[in-house]
Amino acid sequence: DVAGSARALVHHFETQGTPVMIGGGELAFTLLGVDFNPDSGDVRFLIMDPHYVGPDDLAQIHPKWVGWKSADSPTHLGTKLFSSDKFYNLCLPQRPSSI
C-alpha cells in the first residue's frame, strides 16, 4: 500500500531528497515529493511519468504527466495511480554519507 507508506516516504525526502522510482501493475512513475497531513491521513504524491513523448508544451505535460495526484487519481491508461490489488516496487536511492 503506497499511500500507507506516506510517513516513510516523507522521511526519505527529508533525509535523502532523492526521487523515488515506483513500478507496479502495468505502470512506472517517478515520485518527486509527498504531501502528507498527519491529522487527516490525506496524502498526495508529486508524480512525474517518465513515458511522456511530445513537445515541450506545459499545457500538455501538466497536470497529466507531472502533477500532484492522490492514490486513486486516473493515469493516462485510465487506471488508478495506485491500486490496492497491485504490488509496487519502490527504489529509494540513498546519497553517499560523505556528501
Contact map, one row per residue, 1 for C-alpha under 8 A:
111110000000000000000000000000000000000000000000000000000000000000000000000000000101001100000000000
111111000000000000000000000000000000000000000000000000000000000000000010000000000100000100000000000
111111000000000000000000000000000000000000100000000000000000000000000010000000000000000000000000000
111111100000000000000000000000000000000000000000000000000000000000000000000000000000000000000000000
111111111000000000000000000000000000000000000000000000000000000000000000000000000000000000000000000
011111111100000000000000000000000101000000100000000000000000000000000000000000000000000000000000000
000111111110000000000000000000000001000000000000000000000000000000000000000000000000000000000000000
000011111111000000000000000000000000000000000000000000000000000000000000000000000000000000000000000
000011111111100000000000000000000100000000000000000000000000000000000000000000000000000000000000000
000001111111110000000000000000001111000000000000000000000000000000000000000000000000000000000000000
000000111111111000000000000000000000000000000000000000000000000000000000000000000000000000000000000
000000011111111111000000000000000000000000000000000000000000000000000000000000000000000000010000000
000000001111111111100000000000001000000000000000000000000000000000000000000000000000000000000000000
000000000111111110000000000000000000000000000000000000000000000000000000000000000000000000000000000
000000000011111110000000000000000000000000000000000000000000000000000000000000000000000000000000000
000000000001111111000000000000000000000000000000000000000000000000000000000000000000000000001110000
000000000001111111100000000000000000000000000000000000000000000000000000000000000000000000000000000
000000000001100111110000000000010000000000000000000000000000000000000000000000000000000000011110000
000000000000100011111000000001111000000000000000000000000000000000000000000000000000000000011000000
000000000000000001111100000001110000000000000000000000000000000000000000000000000000000001111000000
000000000000000000111110000111100000000000000000000000000000000000000000000000000000000001110000000
000000000000000000011111000111100000000000000000000000000000000000000000000000000000000111100000000
000000000000000000001111111110000000000000000000000000000000000000000000000000000000000111000000000
000000000000000000000111111100000000000000000000000000000000000000000000000000000000011110000000000
000000000000000000000011111000000000000000000000000000000000000000000000000000000000011100000000000
000000000000000000000011111100000000000000000000000000000000000000000000000000000000000000000000000
000000000000000000000011111110000000000000000000000000000000000000000000000000000000000000000000000
000000000000000000001111011111000000000000000000110000000000000000000000000000000000000000000000000
000000000000000000001110001111100000000000000011110000000000000000000000000000000000000000000000000
000000000000000000111100000111110000000000000011110000000000000000000000000000000000000000000000000
000000000000000000111100000011111100000000001111000000000000000000000000000000000000000000000000000
000000000000000001110000000001111100000000001111000000000000000000000000000000000000000000000000000
000000000100100000100000000000111110000000001110000000000000000000000000000000000000000000000000000
000001001100000000000000000000111111000000111100000000000000000000000000000000000000000000000000000
000000000100000000000000000000001111100000111100000000000000000000000000000000000000000000000000000
000001100100000000000000000000000111110011110000000000000000000000000000000000000000000000000000000
000000000000000000000000000000000011111111100000000000000000000000000000000000000000000000000000000
000000000000000000000000000000000001111111000000000000000000000000000000000000000000000000000000000
000000000000000000000000000000000000111110000000000000000000000000000000000000000000000000000000000
000000000000000000000000000000000000111111000000000000000000000000000000000000000000000000000000000
000000000000000000000000000000000001111111100000000000000000000000000000000000000000000000000000000
000000000000000000000000000000000001110111110000000000000000000000000000000000000000000000000000000
001001000000000000000000000000000111100011111000000000000000000000000110000000000000000000000000000
000000000000000000000000000000000111000001111100000000000000000000011110000000000000000000000000000
000000000000000000000000000000111110000000111110000000000000000000111110000000000000000000000000000
000000000000000000000000000000111110000000011111000000000000000001111000000000000000000000000000000
000000000000000000000000000011111000000000001111100000000000000011111000000000000000000000000000000
000000000000000000000000000011110000000000000111110000000000000011100000000000000000000000000000000
000000000000000000000000000111000000000000000011111100000000000011000000000000000000000000000000000
000000000000000000000000000111000000000000000001111100000000000010000000000000000000000000000000000
000000000000000000000000000000000000000000000000111110000000000000000000000000000000000000000000000
000000000000000000000000000000000000000000000000111111000000100010000000000000000000000000000000000
000000000000000000000000000000000000000000000000001111100000000000000000000000000000000000000000000
000000000000000000000000000000000000000000000000000111110000000000000000000000000000000000000000000
000000000000000000000000000000000000000000000000000011111000000000000000000000000000000000000000000
000000000000000000000000000000000000000000000000000001111100100000000000000000000000000000000000000
000000000000000000000000000000000000000000000000000000111111100000000000000000000000000000000000000
000000000000000000000000000000000000000000000000000000011111110000000000000000000000000000000000000
000000000000000000000000000000000000000000000000000000001111111000000000000000000000000000000000000
000000000000000000000000000000000000000000000000000000001111111110000000000000000000000000000000000
000000000000000000000000000000000000000000000000000100011111111111000000000000000000000000000000000
000000000000000000000000000000000000000000000000000000000111111111100000000000000000000000000000000
000000000000000000000000000000000000000000000000000000000011111111110000000000000000000000000000000
000000000000000000000000000000000000000000000000000000000001111111100000001100000000000000000000000
000000000000000000000000000000000000000000000011110100000001111111100000000100000000000000000000000
000000000000000000000000000000000000000000000111100000000000111111110000000000000000000000000000000
000000000000000000000000000000000000000000001111000000000000011111111000000000000000000000000000000
000000000000000000000000000000000000000000011110000000000000001001111100000000000000000000000000000
000000000000000000000000000000000000000000011110000000000000000000111111100000001000000000000000000
000000000000000000000000000000000000000000111000000000000000000000011111100000001000000000000000000
011000000000000000000000000000000000000000111000000000000000000000001111100000011110000000000000000
000000000000000000000000000000000000000000000000000000000000000000001111110000011110000000000000000
000000000000000000000000000000000000000000000000000000000000000000001111111000011000000000000000000
000000000000000000000000000000000000000000000000000000000000000000000001111111111000000000000000000
000000000000000000000000000000000000000000000000000000000000000100000000111111111000000000000000000
000000000000000000000000000000000000000000000000000000000000000110000000011111100000000000000000000
000000000000000000000000000000000000000000000000000000000000000000000000011111100000000000000000000
000000000000000000000000000000000000000000000000000000000000000000000000011111110000000000000000000
000000000000000000000000000000000000000000000000000000000000000000000000011111111000000000000000000
000000000000000000000000000000000000000000000000000000000000000000000011111001111110000000000000000
000000000000000000000000000000000000000000000000000000000000000000001111111000111110000000000000000
110000000000000000000000000000000000000000000000000000000000000000000011000000011111010000000000000
000000000000000000000000000000000000000000000000000000000000000000000011000000011111110000000000000
100000000000000000000000000000000000000000000000000000000000000000000000000000000111111000000000000
000000000000000000000000000000000000000000000000000000000000000000000000000000000011111000000000000
000000000000000000000001100000000000000000000000000000000000000000000000000000000111111100000000000
100000000000000000000001100000000000000000000000000000000000000000000000000000000001111110000000000
110000000000000000000111100000000000000000000000000000000000000000000000000000000000011111000000000
000000000000000000000111000000000000000000000000000000000000000000000000000000000000001111100000000
000000000000000000011110000000000000000000000000000000000000000000000000000000000000000111110000000
000000000000000000011100000000000000000000000000000000000000000000000000000000000000000011111000000
000000000001000001111000000000000000000000000000000000000000000000000000000000000000000001111100000
000000000000000101110000000000000000000000000000000000000000000000000000000000000000000000111110000
000000000000000101000000000000000000000000000000000000000000000000000000000000000000000000011111000
000000000000000101000000000000000000000000000000000000000000000000000000000000000000000000001111101
000000000000000000000000000000000000000000000000000000000000000000000000000000000000000000000111111
000000000000000000000000000000000000000000000000000000000000000000000000000000000000000000000011111
000000000000000000000000000000000000000000000000000000000000000000000000000000000000000000000001111
000000000000000000000000000000000000000000000000000000000000000000000000000000000000000000000011111
